[in-house]
Amino acid sequence: MKKQCLLAAVTTAALLLSVGNASAQTDTLKNIKESGAITMGVRDASGAMSFTLGPGSYAGFHVEVCELVIADIRKALQNDKISVKYQLVTPQNRMPLVQNGTVDIECGTTTNNAARQKDVAFAPTLYVEGVRIAVKAASGITASAQLAGKTVAATTGSTSVQLLRKLKRDGANDIAEVLAKDNSEGFLLLESGRAHGFAADGQILATLISKSKEPAQYRLLDQVLSVEPIAIMIPKGDAAFKKIVDQSVVSLAKSGDVARIYDKWFMQPIPPHNSKVGLPASALTKAAWANPTDKPMEDYEAR
C-alpha cells in the first residue's frame, strides 16, 4: 500500500512538473519562425478598435497597432516574409484561443484585469475605456436609475455583463438583463426596441451610433460604469515574445505615432461607410501614452 501511495505521489508530481514545464517552454517566436506565419486575433464589430471590411479583411486602431508590432517581430526574426493569418475571436473564446496557442496576438477590445492576468499576458495599454450605456434619445432616460424596470442588453463574455449586474445590486435591481452574442446584436436589441439600453465600451457604442441610420436618435448616458485599460493580449509565460511586443508598443507611444493612429480611426471618417466616430482621446488615454504600463484595471482604478 505504501509503495502504491508513493508511486501515485511520484506520478502526480511528475504530471504537475510536466504541466509547469510546458507552460515555461512557451516559445511563440520559435513557432512563428518555423511556421512562417503569425496569427492575429481580431473582432468583426468592436467599434473603431477592430472590425471587418469583408471576408478576411480587418481594420481598426488595435489592428493597425498590431500590424506595426508584427513588423517589428519580422525584424527581430530577420524574416520580412512572415505572413499574417487572421483568426476571428469572440468574447467567449478569445482567452482560450490565446492560451492554447491558436492565436499569437489578440487585437480586439480586451480589458486587462487581474483575473485575466492569471491566464494570459497583456502589452502596455494604449487605450483606456469607459463602459457606458446607450439609450434612445426619445426615451427620456438620462441616468441609469431610470432603467429600473426596463431591459438592458450586454454582450456575453464582456466585462459589461458584470458591470450591469453590479448596477442591479447597487439599486437598479429591477433591470431585466438580456445577453447578446456580440456587439452588433446588442445594438440591434436597442435599435429595434427590444432593449431600452445597451451597456458596452464607450467607443464601441459611439462607433455603432455613428454607423446607424439615424445617429441623432441615440445618446450615451454620462455615467461611466467602469474605467478599463484595453490592451493587446498575448500568451502568458513567454518573456521573449512579450519583450518584443512591449518594446514595439512603447515605441509607438513615445514616438507620438499612437496619437496619429488614434486620430485616423476615431476622429476621421473610416470605412466602410466613411462615418466619423468623433471621440477625442481622453485624459486617461493620453496618460497611458505618456506612461505605458501593463498594469491591470484594479491597479488603474486605484490611482
Secondary structure, DSSP 8 states (H G I E B T S, - for coil): -HHHHHHHHHHHHHHHHHHHHHHHT--HHHHHHHHTEEEEEE-SEETTTEEEEETTEEESHHHHHHHHHHHHHHHHHT-TT-EEEEEE--TTTHHHHHHTTS-SEE-S--B--HHHHTTEEE---SEEEEEEEEEEGGG---SGGGGTTSEEEEETTSHHHHHHHHHHHTT-TT-EEEEESSHHHHHHHHHTTS-SEEEEEHHHHHHHHHHSS-GGGEEE-S--SEEEEE--EEETT-HHHHHHHHHHHHHHHHHTHHHHHHHHHHTS-BTTTTB-------HHHHHHHHS-----HHHHHT-
